[in-house]
């Protein structure tokens, strides 16, 4: 009985060794082939580089650029992708796009159908780099297939923004995958100025995280044409939207009058009070003194600290802080005033 079990164990062990040996040989051979192919691609790139450069700059096309093998096509694709990031001239970009449309369609379509995710992603990046509008319908079919990963969908949406597709807004509102605020921010960063208007117009229909990303993007991209929209949010938006709008206002260094700002300086949310104090930096009016003095006793440490910093920027700020440090009834207000007076003395 024992010898029979030992025999079966030996058979299983030998089988595993054979499988592992076969797997190692497969990986080794694959690595050798991949290295050989990469060497050929690099050689082709050296051969094509000058001719492709001359074509992009002068429009004179050499017969040597008619690559036929998959490796030759791959070399041309990689070269052109590098050139696309180097040159911004309209003429060069037009030639670059035309060359890609003429030579790479079949190759890139085959890459889009590949089973490996990384290869499909590379194909999408190339379509964006080369601005291949001939791929639009194929990409729409791909997006509608529901079998794409989140990264692929985000890249498809970036391409849709690049080509200013009419259904971009609906595709952003109802993506196949649930997108985070950060991912929406990446997408909004790719939009041109005129593409923001339709999103602002349907703001109430947007997913919540997309609303937040849109407001932040208006601030970071300094979209001055949407200041009235931010002002409406400050008047009628929810607490979170008001905080976001104030953050955008601070980022754009916009002036808000003291009367309007005072509403936010006395808001229930400490985050809203904090962002309102930060907006005071671009006003520096003596009218702010009583509001900031009151906020020196705020329950939030961050609000007290920001209020002291803002007071220090005012013309009579040091005198106000000295008065608070010496006579305020609130212990926290006195401590914060003393801290910022010391910082002011050091600076």
MITIGU-545655 format. One line per 10 residues: number of its first residue (from 0); for each residue z, y, x of C-alpha. Coordinates in steps of 0.2 Angstrom, whole numbers, plus 2048, in hexadecimal, padded with zeros to 3 digits. Layout:
BEGIN
NUM> Z/Y/X ~ ...
END
This chain:
BEGIN
0> 800/800/800 ~ 805/80C/80E ~ 7F5/808/818 ~ 7EA/80C/808 ~ 7F2/81D/806 ~ 7F0/820/818 ~ 7DD/81C/817 ~ 7DB/827/808 ~ 7E4/835/811 ~ 7D8/832/820
10> 7C9/833/815 ~ 7CE/843/80D ~ 7D2/84B/81E ~ 7C1/846/825 ~ 7B9/84D/815 ~ 7C2/85E/817 ~ 7BD/85E/82A ~ 7AB/85B/825 ~ 7AB/869/818 ~ 7B4/875/823
20> 7A8/871/832 ~ 799/874/826 ~ 7A0/884/820 ~ 7A3/88A/832 ~ 792/885/837 ~ 78A/88E/827 ~ 794/89E/82B ~ 78F/89D/83D ~ 77D/89B/839 ~ 77D/8A9/82C
30> 786/8B5/839 ~ 778/8B1/846 ~ 76A/8B4/839 ~ 773/8C4/833 ~ 774/8CA/845 ~ 762/8C6/849 ~ 75C/8CF/839 ~ 767/8DE/83D ~ 75F/8DF/84E ~ 74E/8DE/847
40> 752/8EC/83A ~ 759/8F7/848 ~ 749/8F4/852 ~ 73E/8F9/843 ~ 749/909/841 ~ 745/90E/852 ~ 733/90B/850 ~ 732/914/83F ~ 73E/923/843 ~ 731/92F/84B
50> 723/92B/83E ~ 72F/92D/82F ~ 736/93D/837 ~ 725/945/839 ~ 720/940/827 ~ 72F/948/820 ~ 72C/958/82A ~ 71A/959/82A ~ 714/94E/81C ~ 708/944/827
60> 70B/932/823 ~ 708/924/830 ~ 701/913/82C ~ 710/90C/836 ~ 71B/911/828 ~ 714/904/81C ~ 722/8F7/81F ~ 71E/8E6/816 ~ 72C/8DA/81B ~ 73D/8DC/813
70> 745/8E0/824 ~ 738/8EE/827 ~ 73C/8F5/815 ~ 74E/8F4/819 ~ 74C/8FE/829 ~ 742/90B/820 ~ 74F/90D/812 ~ 75D/90F/81E ~ 753/91C/828 ~ 74F/926/819
80> 761/925/812 ~ 766/92D/823 ~ 759/93A/822 ~ 75D/93E/810 ~ 76F/944/816 ~ 768/94F/824 ~ 75B/95A/81C ~ 75D/965/80D ~ 74B/96D/80C ~ 742/96B/7FB
90> 732/966/804 ~ 73B/958/80E ~ 745/952/7FF ~ 735/951/7F5 ~ 72C/947/802 ~ 73B/93C/804 ~ 73C/938/7F1 ~ 729/935/7F0 ~ 72A/929/7FF ~ 739/91F/7F7
100> 730/91E/7E6 ~ 720/917/7EE ~ 728/90B/7FB ~ 739/905/7F5 ~ 739/902/7E2 ~ 737/8EF/7E3 ~ 743/8ED/7F1 ~ 751/8F8/7E9 ~ 74E/8EF/7D8 ~ 751/8DE/7E1
110> 761/8E5/7E9 ~ 767/8EB/7D7 ~ 765/8D9/7D1 ~ 76F/8D2/7E0 ~ 77E/8C7/7DD ~ 788/8D1/7EA ~ 791/8E0/7E4 ~ 78F/8EA/7F5 ~ 77D/8E7/7F5 ~ 77B/8EE/7E3
120> 786/8FD/7E7 ~ 77B/901/7F7 ~ 76C/901/7EB ~ 774/90D/7E0 ~ 778/919/7EE ~ 766/918/7F5 ~ 760/91D/7E3 ~ 76B/92C/7E4 ~ 767/930/7F6 ~ 754/92F/7F2
130> 755/937/7E0 ~ 74A/929/7DA ~ 747/92E/7C8 ~ 73B/920/7C5 ~ 74B/915/7C4 ~ 753/91E/7B6 ~ 74E/912/7A8 ~ 753/903/7B3 ~ 764/90B/7B6 ~ 767/90E/7A4
140> 764/8FC/7A0 ~ 770/8F7/7AE ~ 77D/903/7A7 ~ 77B/8FC/795 ~ 77D/8EA/79B ~ 790/8EB/79B ~ 790/8DF/7AA ~ 792/8ED/7B8 ~ 7A2/8F1/7C1 ~ 7AB/901/7C0
150> 7A5/907/7D1 ~ 793/903/7CB ~ 796/90D/7BB ~ 79D/91C/7C4 ~ 78E/91C/7D0 ~ 782/91A/7C1 ~ 78A/929/7B9 ~ 788/933/7C9 ~ 776/92F/7C9 ~ 775/934/7B6
160> 77D/945/7BA ~ 770/947/7C9 ~ 762/944/7BD ~ 769/94F/7AF ~ 767/941/7A3 ~ 769/946/791 ~ 776/939/78C ~ 781/93D/79B ~ 78F/945/790 ~ 790/936/784
170> 790/92A/793 ~ 79E/933/79B ~ 7A8/933/78B ~ 7A6/921/787 ~ 7A4/918/798 ~ 7A4/905/799 ~ 7B4/905/7A4 ~ 7C3/910/7A1 ~ 7C3/91D/7AE ~ 7D1/926/7B6
180> 7D4/939/7B8 ~ 7CF/937/7CB ~ 7BF/92E/7C7 ~ 7BA/93B/7BA ~ 7BE/948/7C7 ~ 7B1/940/7D3 ~ 7A4/940/7C5 ~ 7A7/952/7C0 ~ 7A6/957/7D2 ~ 794/951/7D2
190> 78F/95C/7C3 ~ 785/96C/7C4 ~ 78B/97C/7BD ~ 780/97B/7AD ~ 787/969/7AA ~ 799/96F/7A7 ~ 794/979/797 ~ 791/969/78C ~ 7A1/961/791 ~ 7AB/971/78D
200> 7A2/972/77C ~ 7A8/960/777 ~ 7B9/962/780 ~ 7C3/95B/771 ~ 7B8/94B/771 ~ 7BC/947/784 ~ 7C8/93A/789 ~ 7D9/941/78E ~ 7D7/93E/7A1 ~ 7C6/945/7A0
210> 7CC/955/799 ~ 7D9/957/7A7 ~ 7CB/953/7B4 ~ 7C0/960/7AC ~ 7CD/96E/7AC ~ 7D2/96A/7BE ~ 7BF/96A/7C3 ~ 7BC/97B/7BB ~ 7CB/981/7C6 ~ 7C6/979/7D6
220> 7B3/97D/7D4 ~ 7B7/98F/7CF ~ 7AD/98E/7BF ~ 7B0/9A0/7BA ~ 7A4/99F/7AB ~ 7B2/994/7A3 ~ 7C0/9A0/7A5 ~ 7C0/9A3/792 ~ 7C2/991/78F ~ 7D1/990/79A
230> 7D8/99F/791 ~ 7D6/996/780 ~ 7DF/987/787 ~ 7EE/992/78D ~ 7EF/999/77B ~ 7ED/989/771 ~ 7ED/97A/77C ~ 7FA/96D/77D ~ 808/96F/78A ~ 7FF/963/797
240> 7EE/96D/794 ~ 7F7/97E/797 ~ 7FE/977/7A7 ~ 7ED/971/7AC ~ 7E5/982/7A7 ~ 7F2/98C/7B1 ~ 7EF/981/7C0 ~ 7DC/985/7BF ~ 7E1/997/7BD ~ 7EB/996/7CD
250> 7DD/98D/7D6 ~ 7D1/99B/7D1 ~ 7DD/9A9/7D5 ~ 7DA/9B0/7C4 ~ 7E4/9BF/7BE ~ 7EF/9BC/7AE ~ 7F8/9CB/7A6 ~ 80B/9CB/7A6 ~ 80C/9CA/793 ~ 801/9BB/792
260> 80A/9B3/7A1 ~ 81B/9B6/79A ~ 818/9A9/78D ~ 816/99C/79A ~ 824/9A2/7A5 ~ 830/99E/796 ~ 827/98E/791 ~ 832/97E/78D ~ 829/974/79A ~ 82F/977/7AC
270> 81E/972/7B2 ~ 816/980/7A8 ~ 823/98C/7AE ~ 820/987/7C0 ~ 80D/989/7BE ~ 80F/99A/7B6 ~ 81A/9A0/7C4 ~ 80C/99B/7D0 ~ 800/9A5/7C6 ~ 80B/9B4/7C9
280> 805/9B5/7DC ~ 7F5/9BE/7D6 ~ 7FE/9CB/7CC ~ 80D/9D1/7D6 ~ 813/9DD/7C9 ~ 824/9E4/7C8 ~ 823/9DF/7B5 ~ 826/9CD/7BB ~ 837/9D1/7C2 ~ 841/9CD/7B3
290> 838/9BD/7AF ~ 839/9B6/7C1 ~ 84C/9BC/7C2 ~ 84F/9B2/7B2 ~ 846/9A3/7BA ~ 852/9A3/7C9 ~ 85E/99A/7BD ~ 852/98D/7B7 ~ 858/97B/7B6 ~ 849/975/7C1
300> 84B/977/7D3 ~ 839/979/7D6 ~ 838/987/7C9 ~ 846/991/7D1 ~ 83F/98F/7E2 ~ 82D/995/7DD ~ 835/9A4/7D3 ~ 83F/9A9/7E3 ~ 82F/9A7/7ED ~ 825/9B2/7E1
310> 833/9BF/7E0 ~ 833/9C0/7F3 ~ 820/9C5/7F2 ~ 824/9D4/7E7 ~ 827/9E5/7EE ~ 839/9E6/7EA ~ 83B/9D3/7EB ~ 848/9D2/7F9 ~ 853/9DE/7F0 ~ 852/9D4/7E0
320> 856/9C4/7EA ~ 865/9CC/7F3 ~ 86C/9D2/7E2 ~ 86A/9C0/7DB ~ 872/9B9/7EB ~ 881/9C5/7E9 ~ 884/9C6/7D7 ~ 87C/9B9/7CD ~ 887/9AE/7C2 ~ 87D/99F/7C4
330> 881/996/7D4 ~ 870/98E/7D6 ~ 867/99F/7D4 ~ 873/9A6/7E2 ~ 86F/997/7EE ~ 85C/998/7EB ~ 85C/9AB/7EE ~ 865/9A9/7FE ~ 859/99B/804 ~ 84A/9A6/801
340> 852/9B5/809 ~ 855/9AA/819 ~ 843/9A4/818 ~ 83D/9B6/816 ~ 847/9BC/825 ~ 840/9AE/830 ~ 82E/9B1/82B
END
